[in-house]
């Protein structure tokens, strides 16, 4: 399993969100698909979407008190997790193994 997906699953479990987060994190495409369809864009390549999502989740949670003190941590986690989920359908896997 992708290290970024493992990290996100651990956070989901800690927040009591394993069920709903698992809907995304258990998708095989999520762990292997690129975060971008173009080589010159950030997070291009195998696992790019999972890496990008992990970074967004970690940044949101680390800065919650500053950016969204009124939002519960579990809601912020889910918003960050789902923010790019449509990319799973938009992008094709890269040729990288």
N, C-alpha and C positions, 0 to 999 in steps of 0.2 A: 504494500500500500504506500502511496505517496506520503512523504513526511509532513507535507502541509495539510493534507486531509487528516492525518493522525492528530495533529495539533488542534485542528478545528473540532474534531470529534471529542477530544479531551475537554476543551472549553465548553462544548455543548452539554456534555455530561455534567460538568460542574455547575452549569446553570439550569440543569433539569430540562434541557431541550433536545435530548437524544432523538426522540421520536420525530419531531418536525424537521430538525436539522439533518437527520438521517436521510430524509427524502432527497436532499441534495447531495450530501456527502457520500451516499452509497451508489450514486450514479457513476458507472464506469467512465463515462465521458468526462465528468467533472475532474477526475484525477489526472487524465491524460491529455486532454485537449489544450490547445494553445490559448493563451489569453489575447492573442492578436492574430489576424490573418496576414499580416505583413511583417517580413523579417526585420525591418528597421524600427518597429514599434515595441515599446516595453512589454515584457513578459511573453515574447514570442517563443514558441517551441513547446515541446512536450511538458505538460504540467504547469504551464504558464497561468492558466485560469485559477488553479488551486493556489498557486503562490501569490498571485495578485489579491485574491480574496482573503487569504490569511493576513496579508499586510494591511488590508483595509480593516478587517476585524480587529486586529491587534492595535492599530492606531486609534480606532474609535473607542475601544475599551480603555486604553491607556489615557485617553484625553476626555473621557466622559464628563468629568466634573467641569471641564472648561467649555466643551462644545455643546453638551446637551445634559445639564444637570437635572432637568426635569424628566428625562427619559430613563426608564428602568434599564438596567444592564442587559437583561435578556431580550428586550425589544431592540435595543441598539445592536446586539449581536445578530439577531435575525435580519434586521435591515441591511447590515453590512454583508451578511452571508448571501442574501438574495439579490443584492444590487446589480449584479451582472449575469444572473442565471440564464438570461436569454441567449447569451453567447454560446451556450452548449448547443443550441440549435443552429446558430449562425455560422460557426466556424467549423472547418474541416480539420481532422487531425493532420499533424505534420508528418513528414517522412522520417523523423527522428525515432530511434528506438530507445 
